[in-house]
Amino acid sequence: METISILVYSLTPKKQTLFIKNLSLLLTCLLTGFLSEQIKAQTIPFTVDQVKKSDFKPVSPLITSEIDAVILDEKGETVLDATPQTGFFTKFHYFKRILIVNKNGLSHSTDDIYYNAEMNGKKLKSLRISTYNLENGEIVKTDTQEKDLFIEDPKKEVLKVKFAFPNAKVGSILEIEYTVRRGSTDLKNWFFQHEIPILRSSYSVRIPNNWNFVITIQNKKYLTALKKDSLVKNIYSWTYTYEDITVYTVNWIFENVPAMKEEPFTSTIDNYIGCVKFQLAVQPLQPGHSERLINDWQWVSNRLLLAPDFGWEIENPNPWIPKLAKTIVQPDDPDLEKAYKIFAYVRDHLKAESRSWGITDHTSLENVYKTGRGNTAEMNLLLIALLRTQKLNAEGVILATRDNGVTNVSYPILENFNYTICRLELAGKVYFLDASDPTMGFGKLPLACYNGQARVIDKTPSAVYFSPDSIRESSNIYVVIENDPSKKFLNVDWTEHPGYYESSDIRDTIRDNNNSQDAYIKSYTREKAFSETIDSFMISNVKDLEHPVTLSFKMRISPNDEEHYYFNPMMKAGLNKNPFSSAERNYKVELPYVFDESYILNMEIPEGYEVEELPKSVRIKLNENDGIFEYLIQKNENSIQFKNVLNIKKATFDPDDYNNLRDFYAYIVKKQAELIVFKKIKK
């Protein structure tokens, strides 16, 4: 993801200086071109080619038997302009041409459009909806009639028009085009990638140089052209005249863009989908004067500390807050114990019902406390307020959860953030706390919080980074198998120590089932699918949120007096399929953490049997130092010792590493399926 900013400061009504901050070589060249070129009367045209017979059978590697439909061409243009009657506004022109490949593709034959009735009228006169079919070698066009359009609730200010493409069938080309005026001066974001392939996607924006937008471009892999031009004109907005304004046009073209599909181990697909997004940073108030809408983090932090939706209640606590703190801690408690007690109180007595970085409108921390319900920010801001009553150094930290997408590291755009946690500094050590998650212990954060940049909101704001690579999840399983004194079967004693976050999921399941372990035990045994009956299943340490849980159970296995006994030493603890099954991947693999899994088996050889075949020990690496897999097995006189270790040392893998990662796991799946063969001893 790359970000640029065009910063405009008006020096006089007739003279303006353009300052450019570039974070991309390509965009540097683009904007440098803007400075050196002023084309007086030229704009990049918005043109649409006629449908041709060849469009019904396009040639592209993207068109396979697996796709339902393909977008042949999609164009968009947003123009920021003004009139004396309306002031500044934007106009959006849209065109799409799509080919239906099979019956499933007919889901694209219905659609809807939203537009402002005051700006465009009750009927959108620019709307054109057509279907093209190839009949007897000739192209036949069918247009949608006005009577076929359905307006939902025509009394609303924003209208929704629903329609179906006429005479649509497999093999049809569907086409839609319209222009709408928007009262907003925000530039419309554009997505070059959808759930179906796109052969060509083009988007243009026209921006007067007395406006400033932060432009974020994502996934430029399929960008094939970047065009630019400019013209100089006067702009009339209300009673103001902006003279000699340079209007810049930028046009992005993406070609042969594959469908964007969800893959496992992805924080959110929104981080990778090809798109261009705009955030308004500076807008003109009148000639020579502008208003800055995006400032630095110091300005944002100062604002938040005084804002009723964030810092006001912790900077100016109401008397009920210290009174509540006195019921939770004792004056002579050590500081760390005070912090732990306050944290546990908020976590265990309140419930988070939504995510947010701030306090909801018309809500206060007192209301949150009295109702026992709030959002994530409200709970953690209450935690901070209570900690401060004990003169503990606690601050708020805003962040974006993984499913909300990464934040802009260059500019403080609050819309990127959706979560608040607590930063506590105590005796030279820093703790990050989240009291909104009922399964988290002191100093632990939910996995969703590990999404890169976060911001500490205080008088000297700073960035902190929560990386999945900083989390190490360790788990182990110990299995002991011994012959029963009766010599008829073997006794299995299984002890499993899941990692901390897996333990958190187990606690969630138990809590969601009225604190009963039965539901989890049933799901565990169903997942393992042991052919034998599990006995004495126990889950311990469920309420100790500072440590992982422990699972233990017993069962019996038997060779059933067969001539050969085939036994998998992994005992359903291994992988039964490769989690990376796609042939290729175009964006990163994002594991939630690095991890170390071990499985240890000590097994007596079944009474009356001997080992006929034993798998070979192996040790392989993923790349040079990204992971290791060990499968170590040996036979002693009367027993078998086996150890299986899987250690993944980094959480994020680039697309170039995908094949190695997939092949690494494919080998593990195959190896963990190997069997020990026991042969009955002949008497």
C-alpha positions, 0 to 999 in steps of 0.5 A, a space after each residue: 500500500 502506497 500513500 501520497 499527499 498533495 499539500 496546498 497552501 494558498 499564498 494569495 488569491 492568484 498565487 498558490 504553491 504546490 508542496 508534494 510529499 511522495 512515498 512512491 517512486 512511481 507517484 513521485 514521477 507522476 506528481 513531478 510531471 504535474 509540476 512541469 506540465 500545464 496543458 491548457 485545454 486537454 482532459 483525459 476523455 471518458 470514452 466507451 467502445 462499441 460492443 464487438 463480436 469478439 467481445 462474446 469470446 474474449 481471449 484471456 488466461 483469466 477466462 476458464 471453466 471455473 469462472 461464472 462471469 467476467 468484467 470486460 471493461 469497467 470505467 469510473 471518473 470523479 470530478 471535483 468542481 463547483 458552480 455559483 449556485 451549489 458551491 463545490 460538488 463531485 460528479 461521478 460517471 460510471 460504466 461497466 460491461 460484463 459477460 455472463 459465462 454460465 448460469 451462476 453468472 446470471 446473479 449479476 443480471 440484477 443490480 441497484 444504484 443509489 443517488 441523491 434525488 435533490 442533486 439528480 432529480 427523482 429519475 436518473 436521466 443519464 441511466 442506460 441499461 442494455 443487454 447484448 446477445 449474439 443471434 444468428 451471427 448478429 449483435 442484438 441490443 435490448 435496452 431497459 425501459 423506464 417502466 422496468 426500473 423500481 424505486 424503493 421508497 421514492 420519498 427518501 432523499 437518497 433513492 435506491 433504484 433496483 433493476 434487471 438487465 433485459 433478456 439476460 442469459 448465458 452468453 449475454 453481455 450486460 452494460 450499464 452507464 450513468 452519471 450522478 452528482 454528489 453533494 459531498 466533496 469526498 472523492 469516490 474510492 475505486 476498486 480495481 478488483 472484484 469477486 470475478 475477473 476483470 479484463 480492464 478497469 480504469 479510474 480517473 479523478 479531477 482535482 483542483 489544486 486548492 484541495 488536498 487529498 491523501 491518496 492510497 494505492 493498493 496492490 499495483 501488480 496489475 497496474 498497466 498505465 498511469 496517465 496525467 494531464 492538467 488545465 488552468 481555469 477559474 472556478 466559481 463557488 457561491 460568491 467566490 472566484 478562485 482564479 487560475 486554478 490548476 485542475 489535475 487529472 490522474 487516470 489509473 488503468 489495471 488490466 487482467 485482474 484475477 478474481 479476489 478470493 478469500 484464502 486461509 490465514 488472511 487478516 482481511 482481504 481488504 488489505 490486498 484488494 486492488 484499489 485507490 482510496 482518498 482522504 480529504 486533507 485540506 479544503 478551501 474556505 475562500 480564496 487565499 484561506 484553507 482549512 486543514 482537516 488532517 493534522 499530526 498526531 500531536 494535534 490529534 492526541 491533544 484533541 482526544 485528551 479533551 474530547 468527551 468521547 475519549 479523554 475528558 472523563 479520565 482527565 477529569 474523573 467524577 467522584 464515583 470513580 475513586 469511590 469505586 476504586 476503594 472497594 476494589 483495592 486496599 491502600 497497602 496493596 503493592 502497585 502491581 497487585 492494585 493494577 491486577 485487581 482493578 483489571 480483573 474487576 473491570 474484565 469480570 464485571 462488565 461486558 463488551 458488546 461492540 468495538 470502538 476507539 471512543 465513547 459512544 454518543 450520549 453515553 458516559 463511563 458511569 452509565 457503562 458501569 451501572 449497566 455493566 455493558 459498553 464497547 471496548 473503548 469504554 471498558 478500557 477507558 474506565 480501567 484507565 480512570 480507575 488505575 489513575 486513582 491509584 497514581 498509576 501511569 496508565 494511558 489509552 492506546 488506539 489501534 485497528 483490529 486485524 479484520 479492520 485493515 492496516 492503519 495509515 502510518 503516515 497520517 492520523 486518519 481516525 476512521 482507520 481505528 476501531 479499538 482502544 486498550 490500556 498502556 500501563 507503565 509500572 516499575 520500569 515495565 510496560 504492560 498492555 491490557 485489554 479488560 474487554 475480553 473476558 478470556 484475557 489475562 493481565 498483560 495479554 491482548 487478543 490476537 485481533 490487536 496484533 495488526 501493526 501500528 497503534 498510537 499511544 494517546 497522551 501529552 507526548 503521543 508515540 507509536 507502538 507496534 503489535 506484530 504477530 511475530 512477537 507472539 510465540 504460541 507453545 503447545 505440547 502433547 504427551 502420550 503414554 501407552 502401556 500394556 494392560 496387566 490382562 494383556 488384552 489391550 493397551 492403556 492410553 494416557 493422554 495429556 495435552 497443553 494447548 497454547 495460551 490463545 488456543 486455551 482462550 478459544 476453549 474458555 470461550 466455548 465453555 463460557 458460551 455453554 453456561 460454563 459447561 465443559 461438555 460441549 467442548 469435550 464433544 467437539 474435541 472427540 468429534 474432531 479427533 474421531 477416535 475409533 475407541 471410546 474416550 474415558 475420564 476427560 478433564 479440562 483443568 485451569 479453566 478459570 486461571 486466565 494467566 495460564 493455558 488450560 490442560 486437557 487429559 483423558 484415557 482410553 484403550 486400544 487393541 490389536 484385536 489379535 490381528 496378524 498385523 496391527 497398523 498404528 499411526 504414532 501421531 494418534 490423530 494429533 497430526 495434520 490430515 490435510 494441507 491448510 495451503 491447498 491453492 495452487 498459487 497465492 497473490 497476497 501474503 500468508 498471515 499466521 496469527 503468531 509464530 508457534 512451536 508444537 511438540 508431540 511425544 509418545 512413549 509406547 510399549 510394544 503390544 504384548 505378543 507383537 514385534 515391530 515389522 516396519 518403522 517410519 524413518 526419522 527426518 528433519 527438514 527446514 522451511 527455507 533457511 530459518 523460517 521453520 523446522 519439522 522433526 519426525 524422530 522415532 526409535 525402537 528399544 527392546 520393548 518400547 518405541 519412543 517418538 517425537 514430532 516437532 513443528 516450529 514456525 519461526 515467522 508469522 508472515 510469508 510473502 507470495 514468493 514464499 507460498 510454494 515453499 510453505 505449501 510444499 513444506 506442509 504437504 510433506 508434513 501431511 504425508 509424513 504424519 500419515 505413516 504407520 508403524 506395522 506390528 507383526 504378531 509373534 508366531 508361537 
